Amino acid sequence: MSLALYRKYRPSVFADVIGQEHVTVPLSNALESGKTHHAYLFSGPRGCGKTSSARIMARSLNCEKGPTPTPCGECQSCKDLVANGPGSIDVIELDAATHGLVDDARDLRDKAFFAPVQSKYKIYIIDEAHQLGPGAANALLKVVEEPPPHVIFIFATTEPEKLISTIRSRTHHYPFRLVPPGTLGAHLEKVCESEGVKVAKGVIPLVVRASGGSVRDALSVLGQLLAGAGKDGVSYEIAIQLLGFTDGALLDDAMDAISARDGATLFKTVDRVIESGHDPRRFTQDLLERLRDLMIVDALEATNANSILRELPDDQLERMRVQAKNIGQASLSRAADIAAEGLTQMRGATAPRLILELICGRILLPIGDSSESGLLARIERLERVENIAPQPRTAETPAKEVPVAKPKVSKDAAPVTSNEAKREVPVKEAKEVAGVEVVREASSSTKQASEPAKQINTIDVAGLRRLWPDVIENVKKRRRLTWSLLSASAQILGVDEKIITIGIVNAGARDSFVRSESDEILRQAFIEVVGLDRKIEVTVDPSIDTTSTPEARAVRTSEAPTDPTQLSGAALLAAELGATVINETSHD
């Protein structure tokens, strides 16, 4: 039988205690200067090093070269009190949960006056000290207040406020705290290296998250994973299943569906959560944490969020930035409130899946929410639609006047080229107002808009990019999730006789695109809008500007003639209008 990791890697000197420098440094200084006290109180959460530090304190005090913060490790006392050593007769550990009676306290008080057998000090380590009964605590009070010169008390407790104040006031109190994730993660990686077991990327953050900052709990969980590791080490999938956390891909799909207001995809994701054996309560808690992370990313931007969300890779942060931008701060806050309320309702509920589905339904429907958060979410949604979701106009829609710079065009201008004709804007009339031409725009007739584009076989990439905004709008009618993935983070990279290559800004969005089978949706949109039937392939392109609209990106990336004399009047006006981003409010 192998030794448990939390015992195998228990520290024997203060330098090996991680995450408690605010305690170990003052204690080391006190040992170095010889200004030790007769009673100490170590308090803090479970598994953070209180009892281990008490044993190190005893070892440092009874070392032949002590008191010293660096025990020699050679004398008998150091060998007896080393981690997992045999122990010393002069260092007595008591658990107040089983020795908290008055008789036990009186027995301890009587024996305390006897001199140590072979060490400098007789040291009493009383664990779970808050469980000392009032009678036992009062029986110890006198000896704790004025102990013999060879006696030192060290109390360890998770609830210091329950220890009677008369004892607390006579001790030096050192509060321990939970270990920060970064420090704990680095420690666990060293343990894995020492054990010679390979651990997949993402497993250590899961262990840190499961431990809640407790070193002992983290080592226990890691020990379980290492014990069940195969020849290839510990895989992320096995860790997810053993620890009960939600697969990150499920959370990404859920957030993409919420950002696109795609109820069908969101409820399919919930079904996948249940079918894969995940606990609905655990998924709801993980969803709430993801909403918290998105609020942080939205407030700090992806580049600065690294300072708080240190465990997340850069590509995941970039994807979360796009999700947060699409959802909006008010909607995120409202969704978090709904998830938190639903998580409370799930406690003791017999149908947690039902409550999870109701949570998703409420998140998707801010229209019926008259609360302040619901109204903010609705206003934010309208603002976002106005800025990034323009709808195509029909022939019956009143024309909108758009001021553009008056072009200087020769009467004998060259005819419109084929690529220009595809994006030519119909012009109803033009008149000059205060030196600026006001152009009335009108779209094609309803009959032309409803007819699918004729099949074509060849088109250059520049022409295809100019049609990209229309393709995006067509995708929006087919599936909002696919539209959400493409509208803010994708661009056409190339086209040939068989394939249209699409660049997506990060790997997470690309994976979601592939998992949701969005390639077929986009292919059908190209067939209807462009008349081009090609296989869709997606790749990662971090250079895509996610802050602009598809229309603006189409204008920047298209290859239009720059010499005005090469354009007809209508084509030049089309180019001018295309360079002006026109946003209109659309209705979902």
DAPE-V660833 format. One record per backbone hydrogen bond with DSSP energy under -1.0 kcal/mol. CO is the residue of the C=O (numbers start at 1). NH is the residue of the N-H. If there is no record, write none. Layout:
# DAPE-V660833
co->CO nh->NH
co->CO nh->NH
This chain:
# DAPE-V660833
co->4 nh->7
co->4 nh->8
co->5 nh->9
co->7 nh->10
co->13 nh->16
co->14 nh->17
co->20 nh->23
co->20 nh->24
co->21 nh->25
co->23 nh->27
co->24 nh->28
co->25 nh->29
co->26 nh->30
co->27 nh->31
co->28 nh->32
co->29 nh->33
co->30 nh->34
co->30 nh->35
co->34 nh->36
co->38 nh->153
co->39 nh->172
co->40 nh->155
co->41 nh->174
co->42 nh->157
co->43 nh->176
co->45 nh->48
co->47 nh->215
co->47 nh->216
co->49 nh->53
co->50 nh->54
co->51 nh->55
co->52 nh->56
co->53 nh->57
co->54 nh->58
co->55 nh->59
co->56 nh->60
co->57 nh->61
co->58 nh->62
co->60 nh->68
co->63 nh->66
co->75 nh->79
co->76 nh->80
co->77 nh->81
co->80 nh->87
co->82 nh->85
co->88 nh->91
co->90 nh->123
co->92 nh->125
co->94 nh->127
co->95 nh->98
co->95 nh->99
co->100 nh->133
co->101 nh->105
co->102 nh->106
co->103 nh->107
co->104 nh->108
co->105 nh->109
co->106 nh->110
co->107 nh->111
co->108 nh->112
co->111 nh->114
co->122 nh->152
co->123 nh->92
co->124 nh->154
co->125 nh->94
co->126 nh->156
co->127 nh->96
co->128 nh->131
co->129 nh->132
co->133 nh->137
co->134 nh->138
co->135 nh->139
co->136 nh->140
co->140 nh->144
co->141 nh->145
co->142 nh->146
co->148 nh->151
co->150 nh->122
co->152 nh->124
co->153 nh->40
co->154 nh->126
co->155 nh->42
co->156 nh->129
co->157 nh->44
co->159 nh->162
co->160 nh->163
co->164 nh->167
co->164 nh->168
co->165 nh->169
co->167 nh->170
co->168 nh->171
co->172 nh->41
co->174 nh->43
co->180 nh->184
co->181 nh->185
co->182 nh->186
co->183 nh->187
co->184 nh->188
co->185 nh->189
co->186 nh->190
co->187 nh->191
co->188 nh->192
co->189 nh->193
co->190 nh->194
co->191 nh->195
co->192 nh->196
co->192 nh->197
co->198 nh->234
co->200 nh->203
co->203 nh->207
co->204 nh->208
co->205 nh->209
co->206 nh->210
co->207 nh->211
co->208 nh->212
co->211 nh->214
co->213 nh->179
co->214 nh->218
co->215 nh->219
co->216 nh->220
co->217 nh->221
co->218 nh->222
co->219 nh->223
co->220 nh->224
co->221 nh->225
co->222 nh->226
co->223 nh->227
co->224 nh->228
co->226 nh->229
co->230 nh->233
co->233 nh->230
co->234 nh->200
co->235 nh->239
co->236 nh->240
co->237 nh->241
co->238 nh->242
co->239 nh->243
co->240 nh->244
co->247 nh->251
co->248 nh->252
co->249 nh->253
co->250 nh->254
co->251 nh->255
co->252 nh->256
co->253 nh->257
co->254 nh->258
co->255 nh->259
co->256 nh->260
co->257 nh->262
co->262 nh->266
co->263 nh->267
co->264 nh->268
co->265 nh->269
co->266 nh->270
co->267 nh->271
co->268 nh->272
co->269 nh->273
co->270 nh->274
co->271 nh->275
co->272 nh->276
co->273 nh->278
co->274 nh->277
co->279 nh->283
co->280 nh->284
co->281 nh->285
co->282 nh->286
co->283 nh->287
co->284 nh->288
co->285 nh->289
co->286 nh->290
co->287 nh->291
co->288 nh->292
co->289 nh->293
co->290 nh->294
co->291 nh->295
co->292 nh->296
co->293 nh->297
co->294 nh->298
co->295 nh->299
co->296 nh->300
co->297 nh->301
co->301 nh->305
co->304 nh->307
co->305 nh->308
co->305 nh->309
co->308 nh->310
co->309 nh->312
co->313 nh->317
co->314 nh->318
co->315 nh->319
co->316 nh->320
co->317 nh->321
co->318 nh->322
co->319 nh->323
co->320 nh->324
co->321 nh->325
co->322 nh->326
co->323 nh->327
co->324 nh->328
co->328 nh->332
co->329 nh->333
co->330 nh->334
co->331 nh->335
co->332 nh->336
co->333 nh->337
co->334 nh->338
co->335 nh->339
co->336 nh->340
co->337 nh->341
co->338 nh->342
co->339 nh->343
co->340 nh->344
co->341 nh->345
co->342 nh->346
co->346 nh->349
co->351 nh->355
co->352 nh->356
co->353 nh->357
co->354 nh->358
co->355 nh->359
co->356 nh->360
co->357 nh->361
co->358 nh->362
co->359 nh->363
co->360 nh->364
co->366 nh->369
co->371 nh->375
co->372 nh->376
co->373 nh->377
co->374 nh->378
co->375 nh->379
co->376 nh->380
co->377 nh->381
co->378 nh->382
co->379 nh->383
co->380 nh->384
co->381 nh->385
co->382 nh->386
co->383 nh->387
co->384 nh->388
co->385 nh->389
co->402 nh->439
co->410 nh->413
co->417 nh->421
co->418 nh->422
co->426 nh->442
co->429 nh->440
co->431 nh->438
co->433 nh->436
co->436 nh->433
co->437 nh->404
co->438 nh->431
co->439 nh->402
co->440 nh->428
co->445 nh->449
co->446 nh->450
co->447 nh->451
co->460 nh->464
co->461 nh->465
co->462 nh->466
co->463 nh->467
co->467 nh->471
co->468 nh->472
co->469 nh->473
co->470 nh->474
co->471 nh->475
co->472 nh->476
co->473 nh->477
co->475 nh->479
co->479 nh->483
co->480 nh->484
co->481 nh->485
co->482 nh->486
co->483 nh->487
co->486 nh->490
co->489 nh->505
co->491 nh->503
co->494 nh->501
co->498 nh->535
co->499 nh->496
co->500 nh->537
co->501 nh->493
co->501 nh->494
co->502 nh->539
co->503 nh->491
co->504 nh->541
co->506 nh->510
co->507 nh->511
co->508 nh->512
co->509 nh->513
co->510 nh->514
co->511 nh->515
co->512 nh->516
co->513 nh->518
co->514 nh->517
co->518 nh->522
co->519 nh->523
co->520 nh->524
co->521 nh->525
co->522 nh->526
co->523 nh->527
co->524 nh->528
co->525 nh->529
co->526 nh->530
co->526 nh->531
co->526 nh->532
co->528 nh->453
co->531 nh->456
co->535 nh->500
co->537 nh->502
co->539 nh->504
co->541 nh->544
co->549 nh->553
co->550 nh->554
co->551 nh->555
co->552 nh->556
co->553 nh->557
co->554 nh->558
co->563 nh->566
co->564 nh->567
co->565 nh->414
co->568 nh->572
co->569 nh->573
co->570 nh->574
co->571 nh->575
co->572 nh->576
co->573 nh->577
co->574 nh->578
co->575 nh->579
co->577 nh->580
